Amino acid sequence: MKDIIRMKTSLSEEIESMLNNQVKMEAKSSAIYLAMAAYCDQLGFENSSDFFFAQADEERMHMLKIFKYIADAGGSPISPEVTDVPQEFESFRGVFESALEQEIEVTKAINKILTVAYKDGDHATANFLQWFVKEQQEEEYTARRRVELFDVIGEEGIGRYMIDQKIAGISAPAEAGPTE
Ligand code: FEO
């Protein structure tokens, strides 16, 4: 039965399995961001909480995008089981450091799939993943900027309040080059 199903897709077993792992990774990222949203809310950092709620949605969208790609390519997407989601975090700053580490891990995972896709000559998957390469570049950049706020503003006095005010205002870098 599996052989018949496999004949319907140009995805190699390795790529399909890596993509399914990525579905799981995005689902877990979404769940962790949700836990981070709750943690920030409990600390009273409303903007940070809203930011992580929105981020949880984004990661779910990433998961769906890959899931649908596997399905559209004739593969077998697997609805992921998400376990071991941390519910406690070390500190307000620690949450943002974990978010940055999480994004770096996602970037590495996407790069690994791309490397295999190029090696296999799987241009459709390589082309599909380009969107994620750009997305990760932006997410890593903004996650790093958010962590930097803790050093730039400092956590003393009203520092944390100020950091929470600035969290949502960080956006992806503008493209360099001519303005016209
Ligand atoms: Fe979809 Fe930010 O990893």
Backbone and ligand atoms as CSV (ligand in chain L), in Angstrom:
chain,resi,resn,atom,element,x,y,z
A,1,MET,N,N,0.838,-1.213,0.000
A,1,MET,CA,C,0.000,0.000,0.000
A,1,MET,C,C,0.868,1.256,0.000
A,2,LYS,N,N,1.896,1.212,0.860
A,2,LYS,CA,C,2.797,2.361,0.968
A,2,LYS,C,C,3.466,2.633,-0.387
A,3,ASP,N,N,3.817,1.517,-1.121
A,3,ASP,CA,C,4.490,1.670,-2.410
A,3,ASP,C,C,3.592,2.381,-3.409
A,4,ILE,N,N,2.317,2.038,-3.377
A,4,ILE,CA,C,1.377,2.666,-4.312
A,4,ILE,C,C,1.280,4.158,-3.998
A,5,ILE,N,N,1.201,4.481,-2.717
A,5,ILE,CA,C,1.112,5.890,-2.329
A,5,ILE,C,C,2.378,6.627,-2.766
A,6,ARG,N,N,3.522,5.981,-2.582
A,6,ARG,CA,C,4.790,6.643,-2.913
A,6,ARG,C,C,4.924,6.929,-4.407
A,7,MET,N,N,4.307,6.103,-5.233
A,7,MET,CA,C,4.392,6.330,-6.677
A,7,MET,C,C,3.697,7.629,-7.087
A,8,LYS,N,N,2.838,8.119,-6.219
A,8,LYS,CA,C,2.073,9.325,-6.580
A,8,LYS,C,C,2.797,10.617,-6.240
A,9,THR,N,N,3.961,10.524,-5.642
A,9,THR,CA,C,4.632,11.757,-5.253
A,9,THR,C,C,6.074,11.798,-5.749
A,10,SER,N,N,6.514,13.020,-6.071
A,10,SER,CA,C,7.913,13.164,-6.493
A,10,SER,C,C,8.802,13.454,-5.284
A,11,LEU,N,N,8.200,13.575,-4.105
A,11,LEU,CA,C,9.013,13.821,-2.906
A,11,LEU,C,C,9.761,12.540,-2.545
A,12,SER,N,N,11.032,12.656,-2.253
A,12,SER,CA,C,11.760,11.469,-1.794
A,12,SER,C,C,11.294,11.175,-0.370
A,13,GLU,N,N,11.515,9.940,0.057
A,13,GLU,CA,C,11.108,9.590,1.434
A,13,GLU,C,C,11.821,10.474,2.437
A,14,GLU,N,N,13.095,10.752,2.151
A,14,GLU,CA,C,13.885,11.568,3.083
A,14,GLU,C,C,13.321,12.985,3.190
A,15,ILE,N,N,13.026,13.583,2.047
A,15,ILE,CA,C,12.478,14.950,2.058
A,15,ILE,C,C,11.107,14.964,2.738
A,16,GLU,N,N,10.288,13.986,2.414
A,16,GLU,CA,C,8.954,13.946,3.011
A,16,GLU,C,C,9.052,13.834,4.536
A,17,SER,N,N,9.964,13.000,4.984
A,17,SER,CA,C,10.142,12.826,6.424
A,17,SER,C,C,10.683,14.114,7.063
A,18,MET,N,N,11.626,14.764,6.391
A,18,MET,CA,C,12.175,16.022,6.933
A,18,MET,C,C,11.095,17.104,6.983
A,19,LEU,N,N,10.277,17.136,5.940
A,19,LEU,CA,C,9.198,18.142,5.923
A,19,LEU,C,C,8.193,17.864,7.035
A,20,ASN,N,N,7.909,16.579,7.259
A,20,ASN,CA,C,6.980,16.250,8.350
A,20,ASN,C,C,7.583,16.609,9.712
A,21,ASN,N,N,8.893,16.431,9.845
A,21,ASN,CA,C,9.546,16.863,11.095
A,21,ASN,C,C,9.437,18.372,11.264
A,22,GLN,N,N,9.503,19.071,10.123
A,22,GLN,CA,C,9.395,20.531,10.186
A,22,GLN,C,C,7.972,20.961,10.574
A,23,VAL,N,N,6.994,20.208,10.092
A,23,VAL,CA,C,5.603,20.468,10.492
A,23,VAL,C,C,5.515,20.397,12.018
A,24,LYS,N,N,6.137,19.379,12.555
A,24,LYS,CA,C,6.117,19.166,14.003
A,24,LYS,C,C,6.852,20.291,14.739
A,25,MET,N,N,7.976,20.699,14.184
A,25,MET,CA,C,8.779,21.751,14.815
A,25,MET,C,C,8.020,23.076,14.848
A,26,GLU,N,N,7.317,23.376,13.751
A,26,GLU,CA,C,6.539,24.619,13.697
A,26,GLU,C,C,5.362,24.545,14.679
A,27,ALA,N,N,4.756,23.358,14.778
A,27,ALA,CA,C,3.637,23.187,15.714
A,27,ALA,C,C,4.123,23.360,17.148
A,28,LYS,N,N,5.302,22.829,17.424
A,28,LYS,CA,C,5.842,22.969,18.780
A,28,LYS,C,C,6.211,24.421,19.062
A,29,SER,N,N,6.785,25.098,18.053
A,29,SER,CA,C,7.106,26.522,18.230
A,29,SER,C,C,5.845,27.302,18.564
A,30,SER,N,N,4.770,26.976,17.859
A,30,SER,CA,C,3.502,27.658,18.112
A,30,SER,C,C,3.055,27.433,19.561
A,31,ALA,N,N,3.151,26.187,20.005
A,31,ALA,CA,C,2.719,25.858,21.371
A,31,ALA,C,C,3.598,26.549,22.414
A,32,ILE,N,N,4.895,26.620,22.135
A,32,ILE,CA,C,5.803,27.279,23.095
A,32,ILE,C,C,5.508,28.779,23.148
A,33,TYR,N,N,5.261,29.382,21.995
A,33,TYR,CA,C,4.938,30.815,21.993
A,33,TYR,C,C,3.645,31.091,22.769
A,34,LEU,N,N,2.729,30.154,22.679
A,34,LEU,CA,C,1.484,30.313,23.445
A,34,LEU,C,C,1.775,30.294,24.954
A,35,ALA,N,N,2.639,29.378,25.357
A,35,ALA,CA,C,3.029,29.308,26.779
A,35,ALA,C,C,3.755,30.586,27.186
A,36,MET,N,N,4.563,31.117,26.281
A,36,MET,CA,C,5.279,32.369,26.570
A,36,MET,C,C,4.297,33.532,26.713
A,37,ALA,N,N,3.246,33.500,25.882
A,37,ALA,CA,C,2.216,34.553,25.953
A,37,ALA,C,C,1.563,34.538,27.335
A,38,ALA,N,N,1.252,33.344,27.818
A,38,ALA,CA,C,0.608,33.218,29.126
A,38,ALA,C,C,1.551,33.691,30.231
A,39,TYR,N,N,2.819,33.319,30.100
A,39,TYR,CA,C,3.815,33.699,31.120
A,39,TYR,C,C,3.947,35.225,31.193
A,40,CYS,N,N,4.079,35.871,30.034
A,40,CYS,CA,C,4.214,37.339,30.011
A,40,CYS,C,C,2.949,38.001,30.552
A,41,ASP,N,N,1.806,37.410,30.233
A,41,ASP,CA,C,0.537,37.957,30.726
A,41,ASP,C,C,0.498,37.902,32.255
A,42,GLN,N,N,0.965,36.778,32.808
A,42,GLN,CA,C,0.972,36.638,34.263
A,42,GLN,C,C,1.906,37.643,34.933
A,43,LEU,N,N,2.967,38.011,34.229
A,43,LEU,CA,C,3.903,38.995,34.788
A,43,LEU,C,C,3.378,40.420,34.612
A,44,GLY,N,N,2.313,40.563,33.813
A,44,GLY,CA,C,1.727,41.885,33.585
A,44,GLY,C,C,2.297,42.595,32.367
A,45,PHE,N,N,3.082,41.880,31.545
A,45,PHE,CA,C,3.646,42.498,30.343
A,45,PHE,C,C,2.715,42.229,29.161
A,46,GLU,N,N,1.762,43.112,29.039
A,46,GLU,CA,C,0.673,42.949,28.077
A,46,GLU,C,C,1.109,42.926,26.616
A,47,ASN,N,N,2.004,43.859,26.260
A,47,ASN,CA,C,2.431,43.933,24.855
A,47,ASN,C,C,3.216,42.689,24.460
A,48,SER,N,N,4.043,42.240,25.371
A,48,SER,CA,C,4.836,41.034,25.095
A,48,SER,C,C,3.910,39.838,24.961
A,49,SER,N,N,2.892,39.792,25.813
A,49,SER,CA,C,1.935,38.700,25.748
A,49,SER,C,C,1.214,38.716,24.397
A,50,ASP,N,N,0.749,39.889,23.991
A,50,ASP,CA,C,0.070,40.011,22.683
A,50,ASP,C,C,1.008,39.601,21.553
A,51,PHE,N,N,2.264,40.004,21.681
A,51,PHE,CA,C,3.246,39.665,20.655
A,51,PHE,C,C,3.391,38.143,20.536
A,52,PHE,N,N,3.494,37.457,21.667
A,52,PHE,CA,C,3.670,35.997,21.604
A,52,PHE,C,C,2.393,35.281,21.136
A,53,PHE,N,N,1.247,35.842,21.466
A,53,PHE,CA,C,-0.004,35.269,20.930
A,53,PHE,C,C,0.023,35.329,19.398
A,54,ALA,N,N,0.407,36.490,18.869
A,54,ALA,CA,C,0.458,36.665,17.409
A,54,ALA,C,C,1.512,35.733,16.801
A,55,GLN,N,N,2.620,35.593,17.519
A,55,GLN,CA,C,3.706,34.737,17.033
A,55,GLN,C,C,3.260,33.267,16.991
A,56,ALA,N,N,2.453,32.882,17.976
A,56,ALA,CA,C,1.930,31.499,18.005
A,56,ALA,C,C,1.091,31.236,16.757
A,57,ASP,N,N,0.323,32.236,16.363
A,57,ASP,CA,C,-0.502,32.135,15.153
A,57,ASP,C,C,0.358,32.011,13.906
A,58,GLU,N,N,1.424,32.807,13.869
A,58,GLU,CA,C,2.349,32.770,12.721
A,58,GLU,C,C,2.951,31.391,12.552
A,59,GLU,N,N,3.368,30.809,13.666
A,59,GLU,CA,C,4.011,29.490,13.588
A,59,GLU,C,C,3.010,28.430,13.142
A,60,ARG,N,N,1.776,28.605,13.568
A,60,ARG,CA,C,0.748,27.666,13.103
A,60,ARG,C,C,0.561,27.810,11.582
A,61,MET,N,N,0.615,29.051,11.122
A,61,MET,CA,C,0.506,29.289,9.680
A,61,MET,C,C,1.679,28.616,8.943
A,62,HIS,N,N,2.874,28.695,9.517
A,62,HIS,CA,C,4.035,28.029,8.905
A,62,HIS,C,C,3.799,26.518,8.838
A,63,MET,N,N,3.265,25.985,9.932
A,63,MET,CA,C,2.987,24.547,9.985
A,63,MET,C,C,2.011,24.160,8.869
A,64,LEU,N,N,0.945,24.937,8.737
A,64,LEU,CA,C,-0.073,24.636,7.722
A,64,LEU,C,C,0.499,24.723,6.310
A,65,LYS,N,N,1.364,25.701,6.110
A,65,LYS,CA,C,1.974,25.901,4.793
A,65,LYS,C,C,2.760,24.643,4.372
A,66,ILE,N,N,3.541,24.113,5.280
A,66,ILE,CA,C,4.348,22.926,4.952
A,66,ILE,C,C,3.457,21.690,4.823
A,67,PHE,N,N,2.501,21.594,5.719
A,67,PHE,CA,C,1.549,20.467,5.698
A,67,PHE,C,C,0.857,20.399,4.330
A,68,LYS,N,N,0.406,21.555,3.876
A,68,LYS,CA,C,-0.315,21.637,2.601
A,68,LYS,C,C,0.624,21.339,1.425
A,69,TYR,N,N,1.864,21.786,1.549
A,69,TYR,CA,C,2.834,21.512,0.480
A,69,TYR,C,C,3.015,20.001,0.306
A,70,ILE,N,N,3.154,19.293,1.416
A,70,ILE,CA,C,3.332,17.831,1.349
A,70,ILE,C,C,2.100,17.204,0.689
A,71,ALA,N,N,0.918,17.646,1.138
A,71,ALA,CA,C,-0.327,17.094,0.588
A,71,ALA,C,C,-0.440,17.392,-0.911
A,72,ASP,N,N,-0.159,18.633,-1.300
A,72,ASP,CA,C,-0.281,19.031,-2.711
A,72,ASP,C,C,0.716,18.295,-3.600
A,73,ALA,N,N,1.851,17.884,-3.002
A,73,ALA,CA,C,2.864,17.160,-3.779
A,73,ALA,C,C,2.546,15.668,-3.837
A,74,GLY,N,N,1.409,15.282,-3.286
A,74,GLY,CA,C,1.015,13.875,-3.317
A,74,GLY,C,C,1.608,13.045,-2.197
A,75,GLY,N,N,2.222,13.723,-1.231
A,75,GLY,CA,C,2.811,13.012,-0.095
A,75,GLY,C,C,1.801,12.764,1.010
A,76,SER,N,N,2.303,12.316,2.158
A,76,SER,CA,C,1.429,12.015,3.303
A,76,SER,C,C,1.798,12.888,4.496
A,77,PRO,N,N,1.142,14.041,4.611
A,77,PRO,CA,C,1.442,14.892,5.761
A,77,PRO,C,C,0.917,14.249,7.051
A,78,ILE,N,N,1.670,14.436,8.116
A,78,ILE,CA,C,1.267,13.835,9.404
A,78,ILE,C,C,0.889,14.945,10.378
A,79,SER,N,N,-0.339,14.875,10.872
A,79,SER,CA,C,-0.789,15.847,11.867
A,79,SER,C,C,0.043,15.628,13.134
A,80,PRO,N,N,0.776,16.656,13.566
A,80,PRO,CA,C,1.798,16.430,14.589
A,80,PRO,C,C,1.274,16.288,16.025
A,81,GLU,N,N,1.996,15.471,16.765
A,81,GLU,CA,C,1.732,15.354,18.200
A,81,GLU,C,C,2.743,16.271,18.890
A,82,VAL,N,N,2.252,17.178,19.695
A,82,VAL,CA,C,3.168,18.125,20.350
A,82,VAL,C,C,3.241,17.805,21.836
A,83,THR,N,N,4.448,17.498,22.287
A,83,THR,CA,C,4.628,17.149,23.710
A,83,THR,C,C,5.770,17.969,24.297
A,84,ASP,N,N,5.897,17.874,25.601
A,84,ASP,CA,C,6.999,18.537,26.331
A,84,ASP,C,C,7.071,20.038,26.073
A,85,VAL,N,N,5.944,20.679,26.125
A,85,VAL,CA,C,5.928,22.137,25.943
A,85,VAL,C,C,6.217,22.786,27.310
A,86,PRO,N,N,7.297,23.559,27.410
A,86,PRO,CA,C,7.590,24.193,28.706
A,86,PRO,C,C,6.505,25.209,29.076
A,87,GLN,N,N,6.104,25.213,30.328
A,87,GLN,CA,C,5.069,26.166,30.758
A,87,GLN,C,C,5.649,27.236,31.673
A,88,GLU,N,N,6.859,26.976,32.144
A,88,GLU,CA,C,7.520,27.918,33.055
A,88,GLU,C,C,8.788,28.443,32.397
A,89,PHE,N,N,9.094,29.692,32.667
A,89,PHE,CA,C,10.312,30.268,32.104
A,89,PHE,C,C,11.064,30.948,33.227
A,90,GLU,N,N,12.347,31.101,32.980
A,90,GLU,CA,C,13.252,31.567,34.023
A,90,GLU,C,C,13.025,33.042,34.372
A,91,SER,N,N,12.753,33.860,33.374
A,91,SER,CA,C,12.582,35.295,33.613
A,91,SER,C,C,11.984,35.953,32.372
A,92,PHE,N,N,11.637,37.224,32.507
A,92,PHE,CA,C,11.108,37.991,31.367
A,92,PHE,C,C,12.140,37.984,30.233
A,93,ARG,N,N,13.369,38.302,30.578
A,93,ARG,CA,C,14.441,38.290,29.574
A,93,ARG,C,C,14.654,36.876,29.012
A,94,GLY,N,N,14.611,35.894,29.910
A,94,GLY,CA,C,14.836,34.499,29.511
A,94,GLY,C,C,13.869,34.039,28.428
A,95,VAL,N,N,12.645,34.535,28.473
A,95,VAL,CA,C,11.645,34.178,27.461
A,95,VAL,C,C,12.122,34.625,26.079
A,96,PHE,N,N,12.646,35.833,26.011
A,96,PHE,CA,C,13.075,36.360,24.710
A,96,PHE,C,C,14.359,35.684,24.232
A,97,GLU,N,N,15.201,35.292,25.191
A,97,GLU,CA,C,16.410,34.554,24.800
A,97,GLU,C,C,16.019,33.178,24.246
A,98,SER,N,N,15.048,32.544,24.905
A,98,SER,CA,C,14.583,31.231,24.410
A,98,SER,C,C,13.949,31.372,23.036
A,99,ALA,N,N,13.193,32.456,22.837
A,99,ALA,CA,C,12.542,32.674,21.534
A,99,ALA,C,C,13.598,32.798,20.438
A,100,LEU,N,N,14.677,33.522,20.728
A,100,LEU,CA,C,15.756,33.665,19.743
A,100,LEU,C,C,16.404,32.311,19.454
A,101,GLU,N,N,16.683,31.547,20.506
A,101,GLU,CA,C,17.301,30.217,20.302
A,101,GLU,C,C,16.398,29.331,19.455
A,102,GLN,N,N,15.102,29.420,19.745
A,102,GLN,CA,C,14.123,28.619,18.992
A,102,GLN,C,C,14.162,28.976,17.511
A,103,GLU,N,N,14.218,30.262,17.217
A,103,GLU,CA,C,14.245,30.700,15.811
A,103,GLU,C,C,15.531,30.241,15.119
A,104,ILE,N,N,16.641,30.273,15.845
A,104,ILE,CA,C,17.912,29.829,15.256
A,104,ILE,C,C,17.833,28.329,14.929
A,105,GLU,N,N,17.212,27.565,15.823
A,105,GLU,CA,C,17.066,26.121,15.570
A,105,GLU,C,C,16.191,25.869,14.334
A,106,VAL,N,N,15.143,26.661,14.179
A,106,VAL,CA,C,14.264,26.511,13.009
A,106,VAL,C,C,15.049,26.832,11.729
A,107,THR,N,N,15.825,27.906,11.766
A,107,THR,CA,C,16.631,28.270,10.594
A,107,THR,C,C,17.545,27.111,10.202
A,108,LYS,N,N,18.208,26.520,11.198
A,108,LYS,CA,C,19.126,25.405,10.913
A,108,LYS,C,C,18.374,24.230,10.288
A,109,ALA,N,N,17.179,23.955,10.805
A,109,ALA,CA,C,16.390,22.825,10.293
A,109,ALA,C,C,15.963,23.078,8.844
A,110,ILE,N,N,15.548,24.302,8.543
A,110,ILE,CA,C,15.153,24.648,7.167
A,110,ILE,C,C,16.361,24.499,6.233
A,111,ASN,N,N,17.505,24.977,6.694
A,111,ASN,CA,C,18.724,24.866,5.873
A,111,ASN,C,C,19.066,23.408,5.575
A,112,LYS,N,N,18.867,22.544,6.557
A,112,LYS,CA,C,19.180,21.121,6.336
A,112,LYS,C,C,18.278,20.527,5.261
A,113,ILE,N,N,16.998,20.880,5.297
A,113,ILE,CA,C,16.081,20.345,4.268
A,113,ILE,C,C,16.495,20.872,2.895
A,114,LEU,N,N,16.829,22.166,2.871
A,114,LEU,CA,C,17.242,22.769,1.598
A,114,LEU,C,C,18.475,22.083,1.036
A,115,THR,N,N,19.429,21.768,1.883
A,115,THR,CA,C,20.656,21.108,1.432
A,115,THR,C,C,20.326,19.783,0.763
A,116,VAL,N,N,19.425,19.016,1.384
A,116,VAL,CA,C,19.033,17.723,0.807
A,116,VAL,C,C,18.245,17.940,-0.490
A,117,ALA,N,N,17.375,18.945,-0.500
A,117,ALA,CA,C,16.577,19.219,-1.703
A,117,ALA,C,C,17.499,19.554,-2.878
A,118,TYR,N,N,18.525,20.373,-2.631
A,118,TYR,CA,C,19.472,20.714,-3.709
A,118,TYR,C,C,20.227,19.474,-4.169
A,119,LYS,N,N,20.647,18.657,-3.200
A,119,LYS,CA,C,21.416,17.452,-3.522
A,119,LYS,C,C,20.584,16.504,-4.397
A,120,ASP,N,N,19.277,16.411,-4.084
A,120,ASP,CA,C,18.379,15.510,-4.824
A,120,ASP,C,C,17.887,16.117,-6.143
A,121,GLY,N,N,18.168,17.382,-6.358
A,121,GLY,CA,C,17.615,18.048,-7.538
A,121,GLY,C,C,16.115,18.263,-7.395
A,122,ASP,N,N,15.645,18.367,-6.150
A,122,ASP,CA,C,14.214,18.602,-5.895
A,122,ASP,C,C,13.971,20.120,-5.912
A,123,HIS,N,N,13.826,20.654,-7.117
A,123,HIS,CA,C,13.724,22.112,-7.265
A,123,HIS,C,C,12.428,22.679,-6.698
A,124,ALA,N,N,11.354,21.881,-6.776
A,124,ALA,CA,C,10.072,22.372,-6.248
A,124,ALA,C,C,10.180,22.622,-4.740
A,125,THR,N,N,10.780,21.674,-4.029
A,125,THR,CA,C,10.913,21.847,-2.571
A,125,THR,C,C,11.895,22.977,-2.257
A,126,ALA,N,N,12.993,23.032,-3.013
A,126,ALA,CA,C,13.975,24.102,-2.786
A,126,ALA,C,C,13.311,25.465,-3.010
A,127,ASN,N,N,12.510,25.545,-4.063
A,127,ASN,CA,C,11.809,26.784,-4.384
A,127,ASN,C,C,10.790,27.134,-3.287
A,128,PHE,N,N,10.053,26.136,-2.847
A,128,PHE,CA,C,9.059,26.329,-1.779
A,128,PHE,C,C,9.725,26.854,-0.497
A,129,LEU,N,N,10.894,26.310,-0.190
A,129,LEU,CA,C,11.549,26.666,1.082
A,129,LEU,C,C,12.184,28.053,1.076
A,130,GLN,N,N,12.315,28.652,-0.106
A,130,GLN,CA,C,12.907,29.998,-0.164
A,130,GLN,C,C,12.114,30.993,0.681
A,131,TRP,N,N,10.805,30.833,0.683
A,131,TRP,CA,C,9.958,31.717,1.488
A,131,TRP,C,C,10.362,31.620,2.973
A,132,PHE,N,N,10.648,30.394,3.409
A,132,PHE,CA,C,11.016,30.186,4.813
A,132,PHE,C,C,12.409,30.744,5.128
A,133,VAL,N,N,13.283,30.714,4.123
A,133,VAL,CA,C,14.628,31.261,4.332
A,133,VAL,C,C,14.509,32.749,4.664
A,134,LYS,N,N,13.705,33.441,3.879
A,134,LYS,CA,C,13.513,34.888,4.081
A,134,LYS,C,C,12.801,35.148,5.414
A,135,GLU,N,N,11.786,34.366,5.668
A,135,GLU,CA,C,11.008,34.512,6.898
A,135,GLU,C,C,11.910,34.324,8.123
A,136,GLN,N,N,12.765,33.312,8.078
A,136,GLN,CA,C,13.645,33.051,9.218
A,136,GLN,C,C,14.672,34.160,9.406
A,137,GLN,N,N,15.139,34.688,8.287
A,137,GLN,CA,C,16.089,35.811,8.374
A,137,GLN,C,C,15.449,36.948,9.158
A,138,GLU,N,N,14.196,37.238,8.825
A,138,GLU,CA,C,13.483,38.329,9.498
A,138,GLU,C,C,13.185,37.980,10.951
A,139,GLU,N,N,12.741,36.752,11.179
A,139,GLU,CA,C,12.369,36.373,12.553
A,139,GLU,C,C,13.583,36.351,13.474
A,140,GLU,N,N,14.700,35.877,12.938
A,140,GLU,CA,C,15.929,35.874,13.751
A,140,GLU,C,C,16.359,37.306,14.059
A,141,TYR,N,N,16.299,38.146,13.049
A,141,TYR,CA,C,16.712,39.545,13.218
A,141,TYR,C,C,15.866,40.221,14.308
A,142,THR,N,N,14.548,40.078,14.196
A,142,THR,CA,C,13.681,40.778,15.156
A,142,THR,C,C,13.801,40.152,16.553
A,143,ALA,N,N,13.996,38.831,16.606
A,143,ALA,CA,C,14.146,38.175,17.914
A,143,ALA,C,C,15.431,38.675,18.598
A,144,ARG,N,N,16.478,38.849,17.807
A,144,ARG,CA,C,17.755,39.344,18.354
A,144,ARG,C,C,17.598,40.776,18.859
A,145,ARG,N,N,16.896,41.589,18.081
A,145,ARG,CA,C,16.661,42.988,18.482
A,145,ARG,C,C,15.873,43.061,19.801
A,146,ARG,N,N,14.939,42.129,19.958
A,146,ARG,CA,C,14.138,42.138,21.193
A,146,ARG,C,C,15.004,41.807,22.404
A,147,VAL,N,N,15.897,40.859,22.252
A,147,VAL,CA,C,16.799,40.514,23.367
A,147,VAL,C,C,17.697,41.719,23.677
A,148,GLU,N,N,18.141,42.407,22.633
A,148,GLU,CA,C,19.040,43.558,22.824
A,148,GLU,C,C,18.390,44.670,23.642
A,149,LEU,N,N,17.061,44.758,23.559
A,149,LEU,CA,C,16.360,45.806,24.323
A,149,LEU,C,C,16.694,45.722,25.811
A,150,PHE,N,N,16.910,44.495,26.269
A,150,PHE,CA,C,17.182,44.312,27.704
A,150,PHE,C,C,18.498,44.970,28.109
A,151,ASP,N,N,19.468,44.994,27.176
A,151,ASP,CA,C,20.742,45.656,27.472
A,151,ASP,C,C,20.684,47.141,27.155
A,152,VAL,N,N,19.999,47.481,26.072
A,152,VAL,CA,C,19.940,48.885,25.656
A,152,VAL,C,C,19.166,49.718,26.684
A,153,ILE,N,N,18.017,49.195,27.124
A,153,ILE,CA,C,17.183,49.950,28.066
A,153,ILE,C,C,17.572,49.640,29.511
A,154,GLY,N,N,17.903,48.384,29.770
A,154,GLY,CA,C,18.221,47.974,31.145
A,154,GLY,C,C,16.943,47.600,31.880
A,155,GLU,N,N,17.082,46.723,32.854
A,155,GLU,CA,C,15.885,46.223,33.539
A,155,GLU,C,C,15.585,46.937,34.858
A,156,GLU,N,N,16.429,47.895,35.209
A,156,GLU,CA,C,16.219,48.596,36.475
A,156,GLU,C,C,15.023,49.555,36.390
A,157,GLY,N,N,14.468,49.902,37.538
A,157,GLY,CA,C,13.393,50.903,37.601
A,157,GLY,C,C,12.230,50.561,36.675
A,158,ILE,N,N,11.910,51.502,35.787
A,158,ILE,CA,C,10.809,51.233,34.859
A,158,ILE,C,C,11.303,50.561,33.571
A,159,GLY,N,N,12.530,50.050,33.616
A,159,GLY,CA,C,13.147,49.424,32.438
A,159,GLY,C,C,12.271,48.356,31.804
A,160,ARG,N,N,11.797,47.435,32.615
A,160,ARG,CA,C,10.994,46.339,32.048
A,160,ARG,C,C,9.697,46.853,31.425
A,161,TYR,N,N,9.128,47.849,32.071
A,161,TYR,CA,C,7.910,48.451,31.515
A,161,TYR,C,C,8.223,49.037,30.134
A,162,MET,N,N,9.359,49.747,30.058
A,162,MET,CA,C,9.768,50.364,28.780
A,162,MET,C,C,10.046,49.294,27.718
A,163,ILE,N,N,10.686,48.222,28.144
A,163,ILE,CA,C,10.980,47.130,27.196
A,163,ILE,C,C,9.661,46.588,26.638
A,164,ASP,N,N,8.717,46.371,27.537
A,164,ASP,CA,C,7.411,45.841,27.099
A,164,ASP,C,C,6.733,46.793,26.103
A,165,GLN,N,N,6.949,48.090,26.309
A,165,GLN,CA,C,6.367,49.080,25.386
A,165,GLN,C,C,6.991,48.981,23.988
A,166,LYS,N,N,8.265,48.630,23.957
A,166,LYS,CA,C,9.022,48.629,22.688
A,166,LYS,C,C,8.912,47.320,21.915
A,167,ILE,N,N,8.507,46.268,22.589
A,167,ILE,CA,C,8.524,44.922,21.980
A,167,ILE,C,C,7.810,44.856,20.633
A,168,ALA,N,N,6.601,45.408,20.581
A,168,ALA,CA,C,5.801,45.263,19.359
A,168,ALA,C,C,6.304,46.141,18.214
A,169,GLY,N,N,7.105,47.152,18.551
A,169,GLY,CA,C,7.530,48.115,17.523
A,169,GLY,C,C,8.690,47.645,16.668
A,170,ILE,N,N,9.238,46.495,16.986
A,170,ILE,CA,C,10.412,46.042,16.221
A,170,ILE,C,C,9.972,45.342,14.946
A,171,SER,N,N,10.506,45.820,13.828
A,171,SER,CA,C,10.117,45.189,12.564
A,171,SER,C,C,11.347,44.739,11.790
A,172,ALA,N,N,11.096,44.001,10.728
A,172,ALA,CA,C,12.186,43.462,9.917
A,172,ALA,C,C,13.008,44.600,9.325
A,173,PRO,N,N,14.293,44.340,9.068
A,173,PRO,CA,C,15.140,45.408,8.526
A,173,PRO,C,C,14.712,45.811,7.122
A,174,ALA,N,N,14.894,47.094,6.816
A,174,ALA,CA,C,14.591,47.551,5.454
A,174,ALA,C,C,15.685,47.027,4.536
A,175,GLU,N,N,15.325,46.795,3.278
A,175,GLU,CA,C,16.308,46.328,2.303
A,175,GLU,C,C,17.325,47.449,2.056
A,176,ALA,N,N,18.585,47.078,1.969
A,176,ALA,CA,C,19.611,48.080,1.637
A,176,ALA,C,C,19.586,48.310,0.127
A,177,GLY,N,N,20.103,49.425,-0.282
A,177,GLY,CA,C,20.204,49.664,-1.724
A,177,GLY,C,C,19.592,50.990,-2.112
A,178,PRO,N,N,19.552,51.288,-3.416
A,178,PRO,CA,C,19.032,52.579,-3.869
A,178,PRO,C,C,17.585,52.786,-3.445
A,179,THR,N,N,17.217,54.011,-3.174
A,179,THR,CA,C,15.865,54.287,-2.696
A,179,THR,C,C,14.893,54.547,-3.843
A,180,GLU,N,N,15.405,54.718,-5.060
A,180,GLU,CA,C,14.496,54.962,-6.187
A,180,GLU,C,C,14.309,53.734,-7.036
L,1,FEO,FE1,FE,8.285,29.131,11.760
L,1,FEO,FE2,FE,9.772,31.103,13.272
L,1,FEO,O1,O,9.721,29.386,12.775
